[in-house]
């Protein structure tokens, strides 16, 4: 059959249409494949970054151990090391079985009811929940270990283990569910109101700080801390160099604490790292000068605690404030921590050997309040109203009532049952010998009240 010119044109057009259709389909398939690949790649980057951040925060346990041991006496060093080891170990297991579910499970309005021991999670490890669990576990351990510093040098080891369990099982996770529950499957009432605490100035640090305050009150001061006239006496730490090492470790770990809270491998990591670093530096400077003015010397321990105060203070607003805002927040935190340490020690007469209440409780509250003042997207000083500030205050007050109230109850119950404080003789000889039967510096320790 002879093909006419008209038919040739029609066949050619049909062939071209078929080719074009195939090319478009192939392009759409390629684009879909590219999108899927990019999503998989981004998800893997998020997992890797969040795990690295979790490992950095874990290393902060070493920082806390160094700070606490350096600011206290040599005869209690092993006891402090054991407490830091055990609160992380007990906290890890407890948070896995109980705390994580209470904090991030499907909520009943007050706390989570699912994800206990991650029983609903893919056992192959492909689920995001595994990564989120390890990241949140190190945060829970941080809240628990804050308490040990304020209660150092006179607390029974058995009593410490008990309260570490309850902090990681109930006290920290339930408040955390109110502020952070929606990070997984919960829906907290505080976050629903607009409460903003990006990385935990209140959720982690103030909760730990207010628990520390209640524990120090129930315990009472160390022997010799206050004279017959009621005036505070200095009990110097045995190694400020170790304490300084601990502060640098904590500063390093905070680059996981704050930037890691993005849980995203993108450019926001660098911005949050900058605000975090600026606040720490500004606080170290302001704390040094504040101590210099009040005490007559640039006190090293105050400058070190000032650094930590700046880090705690910026933790809530590290994502929402500008670099200038972070400098102001840190600078004020450095002043606050010096004044707070002196007030708690000399006026309230609460013996806090390492300044944990001031660094974490007071400066954590300041950092959370500062979001309502300096947040670039609604803070009072950036054209926002009082609503955000009011919600921040509500969160701060709620955290204090919850943690301090339950802390007083918990520590009083431990005191009345298994006992919370060691005997006078054990305290004088040191908890290393009395509680653990060994010395941190074998052959160098002598019997002394100091």
Secondary structure, 3 states (H helix, E strand, C coil): CCCCHHHHHHHHHHHHHHHHHHHHHHHHHHHHHHHHHHHHHHHHHHHHHHHHHHHHHHHHHHHHHHHHHHCCCHHHHHHHHHHHHHHHHHHHHHHHHHHHHHHHCCECCCCECCCHHHCCCCCCCCCHHHHHHHHHHHHHHHHHHHHHHHCCCCECHHHHHHHHHHHHHHHHHHHHHHHHHHHCCCCCHHHHHCCCCCCCHHHHHHHHHHHHHHHHHHHCCCCCCECCCCCECCCCCCCHHHHHHHHHHHHHHHHHHCHHHHCCCCCHHHHHHHHHHHHHHHHHHHHHHHHHHHHCCCCHHHHHHHHHHHHHHHHCCCCCCCHHHHHHHHHHHHHHHHHHHHHHHHCCCCCCCCCHHHHHHHHHHHHHHHHHHHCCCCCHHHCCCHHHHHHHHHHHHHHHHHHHHHHHHHHHHHHHCCCCECCHHHHHHCHHHHHHCCCCCCCCCCCCCC
